[in-house]
Amino acid sequence: MEIPPSGKALLGYGENLNKAQWLCEGTVISERFILTAARCTTAGTLGTVTYASLGVRSNDRHKNTHIYKIKRVFNHPKYNEPSWYHDIALLQTEQEYGLLFYFVWLLSTLLQ
């Protein structure tokens, strides 16, 4: 499956999906990976990024999209907070996005 070029992802933090805080963004680059800033991989007391909501356009619309749990975080090995040098990371989801993500994205584009 080809991922749409506007594959935006909102990144959620917290253990409980219903109380997750959506504080950062990333870009879908394949069926299982999201590119983001390394500074987005943790959020203070909320901990490590936990969820990705795909195909969103703004923070208030993420509930109409499909949400994936983050399996692994790969920060650039030379990233050293608070410096913004090497501020890049990959997030791997537990599941592939599959056709559902594409159809949600396509439908939201058509209804715009």
C-alpha positions in Angstrom: 0.0 0.0 0.0 1.2 3.5 -0.8 1.0 6.0 2.0 -0.6 9.3 1.1 2.0 12.2 0.9 0.1 14.2 3.5 0.3 11.4 6.1 0.3 13.6 9.2 0.5 11.9 12.6 -0.4 13.4 16.0 1.6 11.9 18.8 -0.1 11.0 22.1 1.4 10.6 25.5 0.1 8.8 28.6 -0.9 5.3 29.6 -4.6 5.7 29.0 -5.8 6.4 25.5 -8.9 8.3 26.8 -6.7 10.7 28.7 -3.8 10.9 26.3 -2.4 14.3 25.5 -1.6 15.0 21.9 1.4 17.3 22.0 3.6 16.7 18.9 3.4 15.7 15.3 5.2 13.4 12.9 5.0 12.3 9.2 4.1 8.8 8.1 7.0 7.5 5.9 6.0 3.9 5.5 3.4 1.3 6.6 5.0 1.1 10.0 7.2 4.1 10.6 6.7 7.8 11.6 9.4 10.4 11.3 9.5 13.0 14.0 11.8 15.2 16.1 13.7 13.4 18.8 12.4 16.1 21.3 8.9 14.6 20.6 9.8 11.2 21.9 9.2 12.1 25.5 7.0 14.7 27.3 8.1 15.3 30.8 5.9 13.5 33.4 3.8 11.9 30.7 6.8 9.8 29.6 7.6 8.3 26.2 5.3 8.8 23.2 2.6 6.1 23.4 0.2 6.6 20.5 0.0 7.9 16.9 -3.2 9.2 15.4 -2.9 9.0 11.6 -4.5 11.1 8.9 -5.3 14.1 11.0 -5.4 17.8 10.0 -5.7 19.4 13.5 -5.6 18.5 17.2 -9.4 18.5 17.5 -10.1 16.0 14.8 -7.9 13.1 15.9 -10.8 11.2 17.3 -12.1 10.4 13.8 -8.9 8.6 12.8 -7.2 5.3 13.5 -4.9 5.3 16.5 -1.8 3.0 16.7 0.3 2.1 19.7 4.0 2.9 19.4 6.2 -0.2 19.7 9.7 1.3 19.5 11.4 4.6 19.5 14.7 5.2 17.6 16.3 8.5 18.4 19.3 9.7 16.4 22.4 8.3 18.4 24.0 11.8 18.6 20.8 13.5 19.8 21.5 15.2 23.2 18.7 17.1 24.8 18.3 20.1 25.0 20.4 20.7 21.9 18.4 20.6 18.6 21.4 19.0 16.7 20.5 15.6 15.4 16.9 16.2 16.5 15.3 13.4 14.5 13.7 10.1 15.5 11.7 7.2 14.0 8.7 5.7 15.7 7.6 2.1 14.9 4.0 1.2 15.4 2.9 -2.2 16.7 0.8 -2.9 13.6 1.0 -1.9 9.9 -1.4 0.8 8.9 -3.0 -1.3 6.2 -5.7 -0.1 3.9 -7.9 1.3 6.7 -5.5 4.3 7.1 -5.6 5.0 3.3 -9.4 4.9 3.2 -9.8 7.1 6.2 -7.4 9.6 4.6 -9.1 9.4 1.2 -12.6 9.9 2.7 -11.5 12.9 4.8 -9.9 14.4 1.8 -13.0 14.0 -0.3 -15.3 15.4 2.4 -13.1 18.5 2.9 
